[in-house]
Amino acid sequence: MRLQKVSHALKVLTILMLIGTGSGLFAKSLDKFRIDETQNNFSVVFPEDTIYACTGTVMNISPDVTGGAAPYTFLWSTGEQLDSISILHISAGSFTYTVSVTDAFSQTDTATVLVMAMAECIWPGDANGDGRANVIDLLTLGQTFGNKGPKRPNAHTNWIGQPGPSWGHHTKEGVEYVHSDSDGDGVIGIGDMLAIDKNYVPAPLRQDTFIGSGAPFSVQFPNGNANTGDTISAQINLGTATVPADSIYGIAFSLMYDPNLVSSGSLVVNFDSSWLGIEGQNMYGMFKDFPGQGRVDVSLTRIDQRMVKGYGGVGNIIIVIDDLSGKREGVLAFAFSLANVSLIQSNGTKVPVSPKVSEIDVEIEGTNSETLLPVLGLNMYPNPAQDKIYVTSSPSRLNQLNLYDISGRKVREWQGEGRNIKMLDVGTLENGWYTLEVWSGPRRSIKKLQISR
């Protein structure tokens, strides 16, 4: 009996030992299974097999690592040992990069990516390559319209530089045609205008195009006066019967106006009955109004590579005079001033222009409006001005001249001394819009002045 109990105890001990040993083997097998599972899931890949890059632009490339165990070590074909590298290619071509990644278990995997460096970096809407998208780019779009070339990989119209293949054709200014293909579909067409509007940045104002003579270019108001609340349509004219505009393909320009006189958002430009072409058939136009700045940018261009000759209206600008009753009194002169005028031929060659702006008197009801008569024969030039302006009148004689800024604050005043001409020094004033008030006895007139340098 005693021997049986001992034998039973030995059996129980042996079983426990086996169970204990088995548990250890099971635990070790489980750890090995977990390692094997991690090893099987370890991989290194690039998000794309081919990456497109702009030449001359630095870009970073890095692989996606999954599985394995940190820390990871990296070794690139360039010799670098970082998780990402920066690359820069000066010339176009295809370049291969390989990276080897090793994890904490000494597992290693490799991945390779092909980088296609392209010579052109397209910013959607910037057809002329000046770093911004605006109405000037429509002129370039007109020159390249209808051309086809390779599509741009992964194209979109957001304002970001996108690599694109060369089309092998350049404008007169040396800009590759591919820059006109804003949407990257391989065809230069009406859809590429949308990117100009989407990414619009106004060009700096300049009056250098005013120098020299050429085809007359004007904004002509209808005869007579206007009242507050009136809708006014002014005709945009290019050329006259005696001096027609010859060999013309497109025109772009900016018009400045007093934003306090125009109902915000009312300004519209149309190109009906334009001698330059028929919109939607052989011509396209666009405008971009900035009511807060008192500025509208306008452009229209042919798209058939055919130049034309003509004169008269190329478009109309429509505004609504704001209701200024109770705010101002008397008669105010409303005018547009011109800047950034660019008249071109089909190859982009610029054509001389001779800009001229007319004005219209706006009658504002007020306590003194009926007693105020305008100064006779009043003129002011140049406008826009830089350092000085000249004010002339005949037969009226000048008595008092006051200059107000856009807020209505008087910034200068001069005595006319009963003369018919007066030079006014405005060289120290900031760029912007001003109102010149001119008195001649009981007569009073208002002129809008722009200072732009």
C-alpha positions as CSV (number, residue, x, y, z in Angstrom):
1,M,0.0,0.0,0.0
2,R,2.8,2.4,0.9
3,L,4.6,1.5,-2.3
4,Q,1.5,2.2,-4.3
5,K,1.2,5.7,-2.8
6,V,4.8,6.5,-3.6
7,S,4.3,5.2,-7.1
8,H,1.2,7.4,-7.6
9,A,3.1,10.4,-6.3
10,L,5.9,9.9,-8.8
11,K,3.4,9.6,-11.6
12,V,1.7,12.9,-10.6
13,L,5.2,14.6,-10.3
14,T,6.1,13.3,-13.8
15,I,2.9,14.6,-15.3
16,L,3.4,18.0,-13.7
17,M,7.0,18.1,-15.0
18,L,5.8,17.2,-18.5
19,I,3.1,19.8,-18.3
20,G,5.6,22.4,-17.1
21,T,8.0,21.5,-19.9
22,G,5.2,21.5,-22.4
23,S,4.1,25.0,-21.3
24,G,7.6,26.3,-21.9
25,L,7.8,24.7,-25.3
26,F,4.3,26.2,-26.1
27,A,5.4,29.7,-25.0
28,K,8.6,29.5,-27.1
29,S,6.6,28.2,-30.1
30,L,4.1,31.1,-29.6
31,D,6.9,33.7,-29.6
32,K,8.4,32.1,-32.7
33,F,4.9,32.3,-34.3
34,R,4.6,36.0,-33.5
35,I,8.1,36.7,-34.9
36,D,7.3,34.8,-38.1
37,E,4.0,36.6,-38.4
38,T,5.8,40.0,-38.1
39,Q,8.5,38.9,-40.6
40,N,5.8,37.9,-43.1
41,N,4.2,41.4,-42.8
42,F,7.4,43.4,-43.1
43,S,7.5,45.4,-46.4
44,V,8.9,48.6,-47.9
45,V,7.2,50.3,-50.8
46,F,7.0,53.7,-52.4
47,P,3.5,55.3,-52.6
48,E,4.0,55.5,-56.4
49,D,6.2,53.6,-58.7
50,T,7.0,56.8,-60.7
51,I,7.3,60.3,-59.3
52,Y,7.2,63.4,-61.5
53,A,9.4,66.4,-60.5
54,C,10.2,69.8,-61.8
55,T,13.8,70.4,-62.8
56,G,15.4,73.0,-60.5
57,T,13.0,72.2,-57.7
58,V,13.9,70.4,-54.5
59,M,11.6,67.6,-53.5
60,N,11.6,64.9,-50.8
61,I,11.0,61.2,-51.3
62,S,10.4,58.6,-48.6
63,P,9.1,55.0,-48.6
64,D,6.2,53.5,-46.7
65,V,7.3,50.9,-44.1
66,T,4.8,48.4,-42.7
67,G,5.3,45.5,-40.2
68,G,8.6,44.6,-38.7
69,A,9.7,46.2,-35.4
70,A,11.3,49.6,-34.7
71,P,13.9,50.9,-34.8
72,Y,14.4,50.9,-38.5
73,T,17.6,51.7,-40.3
74,F,17.7,53.1,-43.9
75,L,20.3,52.9,-46.6
76,W,19.7,54.7,-49.9
77,S,21.5,54.1,-53.2
78,T,22.8,57.7,-52.7
79,G,24.6,56.6,-49.5
80,E,22.3,58.5,-47.2
81,Q,20.9,56.8,-44.1
82,L,17.8,58.9,-43.4
83,D,14.1,57.9,-43.6
84,S,13.7,60.4,-46.5
85,I,16.0,62.2,-48.9
86,S,15.9,65.5,-50.7
87,I,16.6,65.4,-54.5
88,L,17.3,68.2,-57.0
89,H,17.7,67.7,-60.7
90,I,19.0,70.5,-62.9
91,S,18.3,68.8,-66.2
92,A,15.4,66.7,-67.4
93,G,15.7,62.9,-67.4
94,S,14.7,59.7,-65.6
95,F,16.5,58.8,-62.3
96,T,16.2,55.6,-60.2
97,Y,16.5,55.6,-56.4
98,T,16.6,52.5,-54.2
99,V,16.3,52.2,-50.4
100,S,17.0,49.2,-48.1
101,V,15.3,49.2,-44.7
102,T,16.3,46.9,-41.8
103,D,14.2,46.4,-38.7
104,A,15.0,45.3,-35.1
105,F,14.8,41.6,-36.1
106,S,17.5,42.2,-38.8
107,Q,14.9,41.8,-41.5
108,T,15.7,43.7,-44.7
109,D,13.5,44.8,-47.5
110,T,14.1,47.1,-50.5
111,A,12.1,49.3,-52.7
112,T,12.8,51.3,-55.9
113,V,11.2,54.4,-57.3
114,L,11.6,56.1,-60.7
115,V,11.8,59.9,-60.7
116,M,11.0,61.6,-64.0
117,A,12.4,65.1,-63.9
118,M,10.6,67.3,-66.4
119,A,11.9,70.6,-67.8
120,E,8.7,72.6,-67.4
121,C,7.0,73.4,-64.1
122,I,3.5,74.6,-64.8
123,W,1.6,76.9,-62.4
124,P,-2.0,76.7,-63.6
125,G,-3.2,80.0,-65.0
126,D,0.2,81.4,-65.6
127,A,0.4,81.0,-69.3
128,N,3.1,83.7,-69.9
129,G,5.4,82.5,-67.1
130,D,5.6,85.7,-65.1
131,G,4.7,84.1,-61.8
132,R,1.0,85.1,-61.6
133,A,-2.3,84.4,-63.3
134,N,-4.3,87.4,-64.7
135,V,-5.8,88.9,-67.8
136,I,-2.4,89.2,-69.5
137,D,-2.2,85.4,-69.6
138,L,-5.4,85.3,-71.7
139,L,-3.3,87.0,-74.5
140,T,-0.8,84.2,-74.4
141,L,-3.7,81.7,-74.3
142,G,-5.0,83.3,-77.5
143,Q,-1.7,82.8,-79.3
144,T,-1.4,79.2,-78.3
145,F,-5.1,78.3,-78.6
146,G,-5.9,74.9,-80.2
147,N,-2.4,73.5,-80.0
148,K,-2.0,69.9,-78.6
149,G,0.7,68.1,-76.8
150,P,1.4,65.4,-74.1
151,K,-0.9,65.4,-71.1
152,R,0.4,66.4,-67.8
153,P,0.7,63.6,-65.2
154,N,-1.6,63.9,-62.2
155,A,-2.8,67.3,-63.4
156,H,-5.0,69.7,-61.4
157,T,-5.6,73.4,-61.4
158,N,-4.6,74.3,-57.9
159,W,-1.9,76.9,-57.6
160,I,1.1,74.7,-57.2
161,G,4.0,74.0,-59.5
162,Q,3.4,70.8,-61.5
163,P,6.0,69.0,-63.7
164,G,5.0,68.7,-67.3
165,P,6.6,67.4,-70.5
166,S,7.9,69.9,-73.1
167,W,5.7,70.4,-76.1
168,G,8.6,71.6,-78.2
169,H,7.0,75.0,-79.1
170,H,7.7,78.4,-77.6
171,T,6.0,81.9,-77.8
172,K,7.9,84.9,-79.0
173,E,8.9,85.6,-75.4
174,G,10.3,82.1,-75.1
175,V,7.6,80.5,-72.9
176,E,6.8,76.9,-73.6
177,Y,3.3,76.2,-74.9
178,V,2.7,73.6,-72.2
179,H,2.2,76.5,-69.7
180,S,-1.0,77.5,-71.5
181,D,-2.4,74.0,-70.9
182,S,-3.5,74.9,-67.3
183,D,-5.8,71.9,-66.9
184,G,-3.2,69.5,-68.3
185,D,-5.5,67.7,-70.7
186,G,-3.1,68.0,-73.6
187,V,-5.3,70.6,-75.5
188,I,-5.1,74.4,-75.1
189,G,-8.8,75.5,-75.0
190,I,-11.5,77.4,-73.2
191,G,-11.1,75.2,-70.1
192,D,-7.7,76.6,-69.5
193,M,-9.3,80.1,-68.9
194,L,-10.9,78.8,-65.7
195,A,-7.5,78.4,-64.0
196,I,-6.7,82.1,-64.7
197,D,-9.8,83.1,-62.8
198,K,-9.3,80.6,-60.0
199,N,-5.7,81.6,-59.3
200,Y,-6.0,85.3,-60.2
201,V,-3.4,87.8,-58.9
202,P,-3.6,91.4,-60.3
203,A,-0.5,92.7,-62.0
204,P,1.3,95.8,-60.6
205,L,-0.1,99.0,-62.2
206,R,2.1,100.8,-64.7
207,Q,1.7,103.6,-67.2
208,D,4.8,102.9,-69.4
209,T,2.6,101.8,-72.2
210,F,1.3,105.4,-72.5
211,I,4.5,106.5,-74.0
212,G,4.5,107.0,-77.8
213,S,1.7,107.2,-80.3
214,G,-0.4,104.6,-81.9
215,A,-4.0,103.5,-82.3
216,P,-6.4,105.6,-80.2
217,F,-7.8,103.6,-77.2
218,S,-10.5,105.1,-75.1
219,V,-13.5,104.6,-72.8
220,Q,-16.3,106.8,-74.0
221,F,-19.2,107.8,-71.8
222,P,-22.6,108.8,-73.4
223,N,-23.3,112.5,-73.7
224,G,-25.0,114.3,-70.9
225,N,-24.9,114.0,-67.2
226,A,-25.9,111.1,-64.9
227,N,-27.7,111.0,-61.6
228,T,-27.1,108.8,-58.6
229,G,-28.7,105.4,-59.1
230,D,-28.3,105.6,-62.9
231,T,-27.0,102.7,-64.9
232,I,-24.3,103.9,-67.3
233,S,-22.8,102.1,-70.2
234,A,-19.5,103.3,-71.5
235,Q,-18.1,102.1,-74.8
236,I,-14.5,100.7,-75.0
237,N,-13.1,101.9,-78.3
238,L,-10.0,100.9,-80.2
239,G,-9.0,102.9,-83.3
240,T,-10.8,105.6,-85.1
241,A,-11.9,106.0,-88.7
242,T,-8.9,108.2,-89.4
243,V,-6.5,106.1,-87.4
244,P,-7.7,102.5,-87.4
245,A,-6.0,99.8,-85.4
246,D,-4.1,97.5,-87.8
247,S,-2.8,93.9,-87.4
248,I,-4.5,93.4,-84.0
249,Y,-4.9,90.1,-82.2
250,G,-5.7,90.9,-78.6
251,I,-5.7,93.6,-75.9
252,A,-5.5,93.7,-72.1
253,F,-5.8,96.6,-69.8
254,S,-6.8,97.8,-66.3
255,L,-9.3,100.5,-65.5
256,M,-9.3,102.4,-62.2
257,Y,-12.3,104.2,-60.8
258,D,-13.6,105.8,-57.7
259,P,-15.1,103.0,-55.7
260,N,-17.2,105.4,-53.7
261,L,-19.2,106.4,-56.8
262,V,-19.9,102.9,-58.1
263,S,-22.4,100.6,-56.5
264,S,-20.3,97.6,-55.3
265,G,-20.6,94.5,-57.5
266,S,-22.6,96.4,-60.2
267,L,-19.7,96.6,-62.7
268,V,-20.0,94.3,-65.8
269,V,-18.0,94.2,-69.0
270,N,-19.3,92.6,-72.2
271,F,-17.9,92.2,-75.6
272,D,-21.0,92.4,-77.7
273,S,-20.6,93.9,-81.2
274,S,-16.8,93.9,-80.9
275,W,-15.1,94.4,-84.2
276,L,-12.2,92.3,-82.9
277,G,-14.3,89.1,-83.2
278,I,-17.3,87.1,-82.1
279,E,-17.1,85.9,-78.6
280,G,-17.2,82.1,-78.4
281,Q,-16.4,81.6,-82.0
282,N,-13.1,83.3,-82.9
283,M,-12.6,85.4,-79.8
284,Y,-12.7,85.2,-76.0
285,G,-12.8,87.9,-73.3
286,M,-12.7,88.1,-69.6
287,F,-12.8,90.7,-66.8
288,K,-12.0,90.7,-63.1
289,D,-13.5,93.4,-60.9
290,F,-12.0,94.5,-57.6
291,P,-14.7,96.8,-56.1
292,G,-12.8,97.5,-52.9
293,Q,-9.8,98.7,-54.9
294,G,-11.7,100.5,-57.6
295,R,-10.1,98.5,-60.3
296,V,-11.2,96.2,-63.1
297,D,-8.9,94.1,-65.3
298,V,-10.1,93.4,-68.9
299,S,-8.7,91.2,-71.7
300,L,-10.0,90.0,-75.0
301,T,-8.2,88.0,-77.7
302,R,-8.7,86.2,-80.9
303,I,-8.1,82.5,-80.9
304,D,-7.7,81.7,-84.6
305,Q,-4.2,83.1,-85.3
306,R,-5.7,85.7,-87.7
307,M,-5.1,89.4,-87.1
308,V,-7.7,92.0,-88.0
309,K,-7.9,95.7,-88.7
310,G,-10.7,98.0,-87.6
311,Y,-12.0,100.8,-85.4
312,G,-14.8,101.5,-83.0
313,G,-16.2,99.5,-80.1
314,V,-14.6,96.3,-78.8
315,G,-16.7,96.1,-75.6
316,N,-18.8,97.9,-73.1
317,I,-18.4,98.6,-69.4
318,I,-21.6,99.0,-67.4
319,I,-21.8,100.5,-63.9
320,V,-24.5,101.7,-61.5
321,I,-23.8,105.1,-59.9
322,D,-24.1,104.6,-56.1
323,D,-26.7,106.6,-54.2
324,L,-24.8,109.4,-52.6
325,S,-27.7,111.6,-51.6
326,G,-27.0,113.2,-48.3
327,K,-23.3,112.2,-48.5
328,R,-22.0,114.6,-51.1
329,E,-23.5,117.6,-52.9
330,G,-23.1,119.2,-56.3
331,V,-21.6,117.8,-59.4
332,L,-18.9,115.1,-59.4
333,A,-16.8,114.1,-62.4
334,F,-16.6,110.3,-62.8
335,A,-13.8,108.9,-65.0
336,F,-11.9,105.8,-65.6
337,S,-8.1,105.9,-65.8
338,L,-6.1,103.4,-67.8
339,A,-3.1,101.4,-67.0
340,N,-1.3,98.1,-68.0
341,V,-2.5,98.5,-71.6
342,S,-1.1,95.7,-73.8
343,L,-2.1,95.6,-77.5
344,I,-0.6,92.6,-79.4
345,Q,-0.3,90.9,-82.7
346,S,-0.8,87.2,-83.2
347,N,2.9,86.4,-82.3
348,G,2.8,88.5,-79.2
349,T,4.5,91.6,-80.7
350,K,3.3,94.7,-78.9
351,V,1.5,97.4,-80.9
352,P,1.7,101.1,-79.8
353,V,-1.5,102.6,-78.4
354,S,-2.6,106.1,-77.5
355,P,-4.9,105.8,-74.5
356,K,-7.5,108.5,-73.7
357,V,-10.3,108.6,-71.1
358,S,-13.4,110.7,-71.1
359,E,-15.5,111.5,-68.0
360,I,-19.1,112.1,-67.1
361,D,-20.6,114.5,-64.6
362,V,-22.7,112.9,-61.8
363,E,-25.3,115.2,-60.3
364,I,-25.9,114.6,-56.6
365,E,-28.9,116.1,-54.9
366,G,-28.1,118.4,-52.0
367,T,-28.9,121.7,-50.4
368,N,-26.5,123.6,-52.6
369,S,-26.6,121.5,-55.8
370,E,-28.9,123.8,-57.7
371,T,-26.8,126.9,-57.1
372,L,-23.5,125.3,-58.2
373,L,-22.5,125.8,-61.8
374,P,-19.5,124.1,-63.3
375,V,-16.2,125.9,-64.0
376,L,-16.0,126.6,-67.7
377,G,-13.4,125.0,-69.9
378,L,-11.8,123.1,-67.0
379,N,-9.1,120.5,-67.9
380,M,-6.5,118.6,-65.8
381,Y,-3.5,116.7,-67.1
382,P,-1.7,114.3,-66.9
383,N,-4.0,111.8,-65.2
384,P,-2.8,109.5,-63.7
385,A,-0.1,111.8,-62.4
386,Q,3.3,111.2,-60.8
387,D,4.8,114.5,-59.5
388,K,2.8,117.4,-60.8
389,I,-0.4,118.2,-62.7
390,Y,-1.7,121.2,-64.6
391,V,-5.1,122.7,-64.3
392,T,-6.4,124.9,-67.0
393,S,-9.7,126.8,-67.5
394,S,-11.1,129.2,-70.1
395,P,-12.8,131.6,-69.9
396,S,-13.3,130.9,-66.2
397,R,-10.4,131.9,-64.0
398,L,-9.1,129.8,-61.1
399,N,-9.6,131.1,-57.6
400,Q,-9.3,128.2,-55.1
401,L,-8.2,124.6,-55.6
402,N,-8.6,121.9,-52.9
403,L,-7.4,118.3,-53.0
404,Y,-9.1,115.6,-50.8
405,D,-8.0,112.0,-50.3
406,I,-10.4,109.0,-50.6
407,S,-11.7,109.5,-47.0
408,G,-12.7,113.1,-47.7
409,R,-9.7,114.7,-45.8
410,K,-8.3,117.8,-47.3
411,V,-4.6,117.1,-48.0
412,R,-3.6,120.2,-50.2
413,E,-4.9,123.6,-51.1
414,W,-3.7,126.2,-53.6
415,Q,-4.7,129.7,-54.6
416,G,-5.5,130.1,-58.3
417,E,-4.7,133.8,-58.3
418,G,-7.2,134.5,-61.0
419,R,-5.1,132.7,-63.7
420,N,-6.2,130.3,-66.4
421,I,-3.5,127.7,-65.7
422,K,-2.1,126.4,-62.4
423,M,0.7,123.8,-61.8
424,L,0.0,121.7,-58.7
425,D,2.9,119.8,-57.0
426,V,1.7,116.3,-55.8
427,G,5.1,114.7,-55.7
428,T,4.9,113.9,-51.9
429,L,1.5,112.4,-51.9
430,E,1.0,108.6,-51.8
431,N,-0.4,106.6,-54.7
432,G,-4.2,106.4,-54.8
433,W,-7.3,108.3,-55.7
434,Y,-8.0,111.9,-54.9
435,T,-10.7,114.5,-55.5
436,L,-9.7,117.9,-56.8
437,E,-12.2,120.7,-56.1
438,V,-11.9,123.8,-58.3
439,W,-13.6,127.1,-57.6
440,S,-14.0,130.0,-60.0
441,G,-16.1,132.7,-58.3
442,P,-19.5,131.0,-57.6
443,R,-18.7,128.2,-60.0
444,R,-17.4,124.8,-58.7
445,S,-16.3,121.6,-60.4
446,I,-14.9,118.3,-59.2
447,K,-12.2,116.2,-60.9
448,K,-11.0,112.7,-60.0
449,L,-7.2,112.4,-59.9
450,Q,-5.1,109.3,-59.6
451,I,-1.5,109.4,-58.5
452,S,0.5,106.4,-59.6
453,R,4.2,105.9,-59.8
